[in-house]
Amino acid sequence: MDERSYRRLAATDNLNRRPGDRSLGSRPDRVALWAVAMALVAMIAAAASAHAQGSGSGGVGSGGGGDVSASGCLNSEFGSRTLALGDCGDDVTTLNWILNGTGYGRGVGLDADFDGATESSVQQFQQTSGLASDGVVDKRTRQSLVRTMPKRKATWYGPGFFGHKTACGKSLRRKTLGVAHKRLPCGTKVVVRYKGNYVRTKVIDRGPYAFRAKWDLTQKTARTLGFEVTDKVRVAKIKKAA
């Protein structure tokens, strides 16, 4: 390129620039701002990573879907992840209720912690069931445990009864979770399973009185389970007060 062409090109370039426009490298203030922004992004990413690693401390059981509660436990549906010592969450609570209801939960609390008592109860169940006694609730252990929950016919009720008192003295509402049973004491805790969904609730009424069913679910309980017609459910009733 000759000198005349070079000057013409340089002049054209200067016309296309906004007044005061400079490259990023020629503006120390922009370089500093960019560095600060990148540092903030790195700090946020590191904090998020640390939080993810801290929720669900059990090595095998960590992960799975669900939101994290204020206590740092996962609000996961039972069956959505493998559970092991150190985990906590809504699914662990369901596990502890099932262990108690099926007779393997001696010393197990009804809370959200997978502690030593839960691990020992799982190992006891695994030994009895011919499974690897590692105390880890994987898919095989979970399915075997669920099969110990008695399977009985159930119905559901609600419309026409809302606003009325149940046999246990509770006012029945559209949002009332509960089940009815003919003989179990009012307040008996139960965990109900239907097609992979679980509800932990209590006996709040008497019944059912049709279809030779053993359990009657409130409308809210039925909808939470995805239960729409008379069908069989699995239920484990808690064997101790807690």
N, C-alpha and C positions, 0 to 999 in steps of 0.2 A: 504494500500500500504506500503511495507517495505522500508527501507531507501535506499537500492540498486536500487530499481525500481524508487523511487522518484528522485534520482540523475541522472539516465539514462534519464528520461523524461525531467528534467530541462536542461540537456546538449543538447538534441535534439531541444528543444525550442530555446535555444540560437543560435544554428546553423541556424535556419530558420529566425532569425531576421537580418535585414540589419544593418550595423554598425551605431551606434548612434540612432537606431530606438527606440522611446519611445511612450507610450500611450499618448492620448490627455491630460489626467489629469496630466501627469508628465511634460508637457511643458508649463510653464507660458506664454511664448511669443505667443504660438498658442492659448491659452485660451483668451488672450487679443485681438488677431487678429479676432478670432471668434466672440467675443462680439462686436467689432467695426462693423463687417460685418452685424450682426443681427440688430444693431442699425440703420445702413444705410437702410436696407430693410424696417424696421418699419417706418422710416421717409418718404421714397418714397411712401409707401402704404397710409400713412396718407395724404400726399399731393394730391395723386390721388383721394382719397375719398372726400377731401374738394373741389377739382375742379369739381367733378361730382355733388356734392350738390349745387354748386354755379351756374351752367348753367341751366337756366330755373327756376326762383325763385318762380313762381306761384305754390302753393301747389298741386293743382289738375293737372296742365298741365305739371309738371316736368316729365322728362323722355322721352321715345320715341326714335326712331332711328334717325340717321343722325350725321354728323360730326359737331364739334363745330367751329364756325368762330372765327376770331381774336377778334371780339367784345364780344365773350362769348355766342353768340346765336347759336341755333341749325339750321343746314341746312337740315331741315326735309320737306318732301312732305306733303302738306295739307291733313289731314285725317289719318296721321300716329300716332297721339297722341291726347289726350284731351287737349284743350287750356283754359287757365284761366288768370285772372289778374296777371300781373307780368312776364308772359312768353314773350319770344322774339325768333325770328327765321324767316326763309324763309316761313314757313307755316303761320306765323302770318301776314306777308306781303300779302300773297295770300288772307287770311281772310279779311284783311282791304280793299283790292281791290274789293272783292266780295261785302262786305257791302256797299261800295261806289257805285258800279255799279248797285246794286239792290235797291238803294234808302234808305237804312237804315244807311248809313255811314256819317250822318251830323256831322261835327266836327272831323271825324276820319282821321288821317294822312294815307299816303300810305307807311308807313315805317314798320319796323319789330317789333314794340312794341305793346304789348297788354296792353294798358293803360286804364285810366278811361273812355275816350271817346269810346274806343272799347267795353268795358264792358257795358256801357250805351246803345250803339247801339245794342249789342247782346240781352240785356234785352228787349229792345223795340221790336225787331224781335220776341223774344220768346213770349211776351205778345200777339202780333198780331197773332201768329201761334198757340196759345193755349198750349204752352209748359211751363214747370217750369221756372219761370223768375229768374234764379240764375246767369246769365251772363257767364255761363260755356259752351263752345262749345264742347259738347260730340257728340257721333255718331248720335243721334237723331236730335240734333240741326243742325249739319253739313249737314245731308241729307236733312232736310227741307230747309235750306238756299240754297243748290245747286239747288233744284227744282225751285227756283225763277229765276234762270238764263235761259233766253230764249233758246229754243232748235231749231236749224236751220241746214239746209243742207249745207255741205261744200265740197270743192274739194281742191286739192293741185297742185302746179306747181313749176317749177325750171329748169329741163333739157331743153336746147334750149334757155333759157332766161338769163343764167348766164353771167355776164359781161355787160349786158344791164342796162340802167337806168330805174327805176320804174317811175310811174306817179308822185310820190312824190319826184323825183330827187335823189333817193338812188341807188347806184350801187348794183345790186343783185349778191350775192355770195352764194356758197354752205353753208356757215355758217351763212347766214343772217336769223335772227328771224324776223317774221313780218306776217301781214295778209293784204289781199286786200279786199276792200269794195267799192261799187259803189258810195256811197254818204257821208260817214263819213269823216270829215276833216283829212288831213294827220297829223300824230302824235297823233291821238286819242288813248289813252291807253285802252287796253282790256285785260281781263283774259279769257282764253279759256280752257275748260275742255273736256276731252275725255277718257272714261273708267277709271276714277280715276286718270288720269294724268292732270297736269295743266301747262300752260305757260302764263306768263305775258309778253305782248309785245305791239306793236303799229301798227296802220294802215300805211302802207308804199306804197300802190299801189292801183290801181283801178281794179275792177273785183268782182266776177267771171262772165263769160259770157257763161256758159254752164250748163246743167242739172238743170236749175232753182235754182242754189245754191245761198246762201246769203253771204257766206264767201269763200275766197280762201287763203289757207295757204301756206307759203313758204315751200320748201322741209325740211329745218331745223326744222321749227315749227312742221310740220307733223311728222317727225321722233321722235322728242322729246315727242310728245303725243302718239306715237305708232299708228298713223293714216296712213293707207295704201290705202284705197279706198274711193270713194265718200260715205259719211255717215253724220249723224247728230252730231253736237257738241253743247255744251252749251257755250254761250258767254255773259259776262257782260261788258259793256263799261263804263269807268270812266266818271262820270258826272261833274267833276271839274278838273281844271288844277292843276298839282302838280309836 
